Amino acid sequence: MKKIILKLSLLVTLVVLVKNIAVAQTDNASKPFRHIVIITFKPGASPDSIKALDHVYQDLAKSPFVKDFEWGVNVSARDPNTLKHVYNTTFASEEDMKSYAKIPEYKRLFQLSLPIADDVTVADYTINK
């Protein structure tokens, strides 16, 4: 009898755990997703190359997958002699970001940024409020 009760308890615990995981995944799938890219440019990067990269980001922001987009130049006193651009893209979900990354123009970001980028930092996260 004790073995049956133990097995039933384990089964109930497993069912509850699986249900909670499924609910958590569903909740995250419906939450907005943010993709932040910070590019530190090489000292010799041409202004025209940087502008071309900015334009590709701005054009990609018109994609139906993008919920919001903003970008700017870093003005932190910590990096007075370093040129950094920050690109902040918000999607309705992580799935939308994955679809966005399949847009042919998205590959152009890498073609333009690799020759002029000294460093690239990326942060992706589900937005919690």
C-alpha positions in Angstrom: 0.0 0.0 0.0 2.8 2.4 0.9 4.4 1.7 -2.5 1.2 2.6 -4.3 0.8 5.9 -2.3 4.5 6.8 -3.0 4.1 6.1 -6.8 0.9 8.1 -6.9 2.6 11.0 -5.0 5.5 10.9 -7.5 3.1 10.8 -10.4 1.1 13.8 -9.1 4.3 15.7 -8.4 5.6 15.0 -12.0 2.3 16.1 -13.6 2.3 19.4 -11.6 5.9 20.0 -12.5 5.3 19.5 -16.2 2.2 21.7 -16.1 4.2 24.5 -14.4 6.9 24.3 -17.0 4.4 24.4 -19.8 2.7 27.5 -18.2 6.1 29.2 -17.8 7.0 28.6 -21.4 3.6 29.9 -22.6 4.0 33.0 -20.4 7.4 33.8 -21.9 6.3 33.1 -25.4 3.6 35.9 -25.0 6.0 38.4 -23.4 7.9 41.0 -25.4 11.5 40.2 -26.2 14.4 42.7 -26.4 17.5 42.4 -28.5 20.3 45.0 -27.7 23.4 45.3 -29.8 26.3 47.5 -28.8 29.0 48.0 -31.4 32.4 49.5 -30.5 33.9 50.8 -33.8 37.5 50.5 -34.8 39.4 53.8 -34.5 39.8 53.9 -38.3 36.2 53.0 -39.2 34.9 55.4 -41.8 31.8 57.6 -41.0 30.2 56.4 -44.3 30.6 52.7 -43.3 29.0 53.5 -39.9 26.2 55.4 -41.5 25.5 52.5 -43.8 25.2 50.1 -40.9 22.9 52.6 -39.1 20.7 52.6 -42.2 20.5 48.9 -42.4 19.3 48.7 -38.8 16.8 51.5 -39.5 15.5 49.6 -42.6 15.2 46.4 -40.7 13.2 48.2 -38.0 10.4 48.5 -40.6 9.9 44.7 -40.6 6.5 43.6 -39.3 8.4 41.5 -36.7 9.7 44.6 -35.0 7.5 46.1 -32.4 9.9 49.0 -31.5 13.3 50.2 -32.4 15.7 52.9 -31.2 19.3 53.6 -31.6 21.9 56.1 -30.5 25.5 57.0 -29.9 27.0 56.2 -26.5 27.9 59.4 -24.6 29.1 57.8 -21.4 31.9 59.6 -19.6 33.5 56.1 -19.1 34.3 55.9 -22.8 35.2 59.4 -23.9 37.5 58.3 -26.8 35.5 55.3 -28.0 32.8 55.4 -30.6 29.9 53.0 -29.7 26.4 52.7 -31.2 23.6 51.1 -29.4 20.7 49.4 -31.3 17.7 48.4 -29.2 15.0 46.3 -31.0 11.9 45.0 -29.3 9.8 42.1 -30.6 6.4 40.8 -29.6 8.0 37.5 -28.8 11.3 35.6 -29.0 9.8 33.7 -32.0 9.4 37.0 -33.8 13.1 37.7 -33.2 14.0 34.3 -34.7 11.9 35.1 -37.8 13.5 38.6 -38.0 16.9 36.9 -38.1 15.9 35.0 -41.2 15.2 38.2 -43.2 17.8 38.3 -46.1 18.8 41.9 -45.2 19.7 40.8 -41.6 22.8 39.1 -43.0 23.9 42.5 -44.3 24.4 43.7 -40.7 27.2 41.2 -40.4 28.8 42.1 -43.8 28.9 45.7 -42.8 29.8 45.5 -39.2 32.5 42.9 -39.1 35.1 45.0 -41.0 34.5 48.1 -38.8 33.6 46.6 -35.4 36.3 46.4 -32.7 33.8 44.7 -30.3 30.2 43.7 -30.3 28.1 43.0 -27.2 24.6 41.5 -27.5 22.0 41.0 -24.9 18.7 39.2 -25.5 16.0 38.9 -22.9 12.3 38.5 -22.2 10.9 41.7 -20.8 9.5 41.4 -17.3 7.6 44.3 -15.8 
